[in-house]
Amino acid sequence: MRLLLVEDDQHLGMSIHRAIKSDGYACDWATSCLDARQAVGDTDFDLIILDWNLPDGTGPSWLYERRQNGLTSPVLMLTARTTLLDKVEGLDAGADDYLTKPFDLDELFARIRALLRRRSVAPTTIIEFGDILINSAASTVAVKNQPVELTKAEFDLLSCLAEKRGQFVSKSQLENALYDWDSSVTPNAIEVLISRLRKKIGSSYIQTKRGFGYKLEIGT
């Protein structure tokens, strides 16, 4: 799961960013509407945590514009504004939930989990491809009806390939989906994950083509 935090307060942003990463999510951090606009143009985020007041605009205005341009990621609005009219404005702009400052990190993570669960309840929750069955809601994988234990990174990589099954996915696309901006990614990180994944699900399921990337295929 990859999240985007849009918060210009350095102290608060650093605390939230660190906590989100410690909880096992990849998290990018933008500090302005412009940075956030560039981020969502490059990446499909599973969730966006959006501050109300930003240096170059407001969260609701930015969100309304992005929704008009096809943004589908769930959005949790953060703000010190507490009036009913403010909440209505944020929700009408396209927010899925609203959390007022100050807040406890436990409540923040509870709301994050709730929004992610809500998004996962969709026809694509279960992906079946040949002998592979991926349940994204439960984060489980089975091959030929036998459960396969994967690490979070391995599961995320397999899910990326499964979403574009039958198509080649480049190494850079996989890195972009699995790692956030400030992660220290080794040059062969994807190759290592692919190798481990092949050992667990079977080497015939993942094809490699130099210059194109990796593709999930029905095993033979």
N, C-alpha and C positions, 0 to 999 in steps of 0.2 A: 504494500500500500504506500502511495506517495501523496503527501499532503503539502499544501502551500499555505504558509503563514504570511499575512499582510499586516504588518504592525510597525509603526515608525518609532515607538518608544523603545530605545535601545535596551534598557534594563528589563522591561517586561518581555520584549521580544526575545532577548537572549534566554530568559528563564523558560519561556514557553517552548522555544526551539530546542533547548537542551532536554527538557522533559519529554517532548514528543519523540525525539531520537532515542532517548533512554528507554522508551516504551516499545521500541522495535520498529517504528515507522521511518521511512525516508521522508525528510522534510526540507523544503526550500523556503527561504525567508526573503520576502520583498518588503521594502520600506516606503513605497510610493505607488500611486495608481499606475504610473508609467512602467515601473518595474513589474508590477503585477500583470499589466496588459501584455508585456513581452513574455512573461513566464507562461501564461495560459495559451499564448500563441504557439509555444514550442512543445508544451507537455499537456497530456490529459491527466489532470489530478483527480484522485479519488475523493478528496475533500479540500475545501478552502476555508481557512479561518481568517475572517476579514474584520479589520478595525474600522470604526466609523470615521474618525477624523484622521486624514492623511495630509501630508504637506502640499500636495497638488490637487486635492479634491476630497470628496467624501466617499465612503464605502458604498452607501446606497446608490449614488449616482454612477459610480464605476460599475457596480453590479447590474444595475438596470441596463446599462449600455452593453455589457457583456452578454446578458441574457438575450438581448435583441440580436446579438451576433452568434447565437447558438451555444453558449456555455451551458452545459448540463450538470457539471459537478455540484454536489450539495455544498451549501455555504452556511457556516456558522458565524453570525455577526457578533462582534465584541464591541461594547460601548459603555460609557459611563452614563448615558442617557437612560432615564428610567420611566418616562411618562408613557402612557398608552399610545399617544399620537406618534411618538418616536418609534415604538415597537411596530406599530402599523406601517409606518413609512419604510422601515427596514424589511419587513415581511413582504410588503407590496413591491419592493424593488427586486425581490427574488430570493431573499434569504430563506433558508429552511428551518433555522433555529436562531435564537437570540439569547445571549448571555451578558448580563450586566457586570461591570467592574465596580468594586473588586470582587474576585471570584476565587474559589478554591480549585486547585488543580484536579482534585478528585472529581469535582462536578464537571470540569472541562472535559476530562477523559470519558466520563460517562456519556456526555452528549456526543462526543466524537464517535464512540462505539455505537451509539444508537443511530446516528446518521449513516454510518458505514453499513450497519445491518439493514437499514431501510433501503439503501441503494442496492444491496446484494439480493434483495427479494425481487428477482426479475427472472424472465425466462432463461437468461444466460447464467444463472446460478450454477447449473450443472452443465458441463460440457462433456459430451461423449464423442470420442473419435476413435473408431476401430475398437481395439481392446482397452483403450485408456478412458477412465471415467474420472473427471475432475469436479469436485464439489467446492466451489469458491467460497460459499458461506461457511462451510465447516473446515475449510483448508485441508481437505483430504484428497488422496489420489489412490486409485486402484487400477491395477493392470491385470487383465484376465481374471477379474473378480477377487484378486488378492491385494490387500492393502499394502501400500508402499510408503515407508517413512521418509519424508523429505525435510530438509532444513527450510527455513523461511525463504532464503534466497533461491534455493532450488525450486521451491513451489512457485515463487513469483516468476522465475524464468520460464518454467513449463507453462504457466498460465499465459504469459506473453506470446509464446509460440502457439498455444492452443487457440488464442483469440484470432490469430491470423493463420490458422492451420491450412496447409497446402500452399502457403506463400513464403518466400524467403524474407527473413527479418534480419536486417543488418546488425553488426556488432554494436555500432553507435546507437541504434534504436534501442537495443536491449540495455545498454549501459544507461541510457537516458531514462528508461522505465524503472530500472532497479536501484539506481544510485542518485542521491541528491547532489547539489552543486558543489558542496564543500567536502564530499567524501573523498578519501584517498583511495582511488581505484587503480590497481596495478594493471599494466598493459595486457596481461593475459588472464584477468579476472573472469571474463566471460568464458574463455576456453576451459578454465579450471572447472567452472560450474557445469558446462556442457559435458565434460568428461565424467564428472561425478553423477550427473543426471543419467547419462547413458548406462553407467554401471548399475543404476538402480531400476530403471524402467526397461532397459534393453537397448542395445546400440542401434538396432534397425529402425527405431522410431524417429531419430533425428538425423537429417541429412545436412551436409555441409557443402557449400559451393564457393570456391574462392572468388572474392569480389562481390558476392551477393549476400552471404551470411548463412543463416541456419533456417531449416524448415522442418516442421513436424509432419511426418508422413505415417500412413498406416503401416505397421510393422509386417514383415513377411517371415 
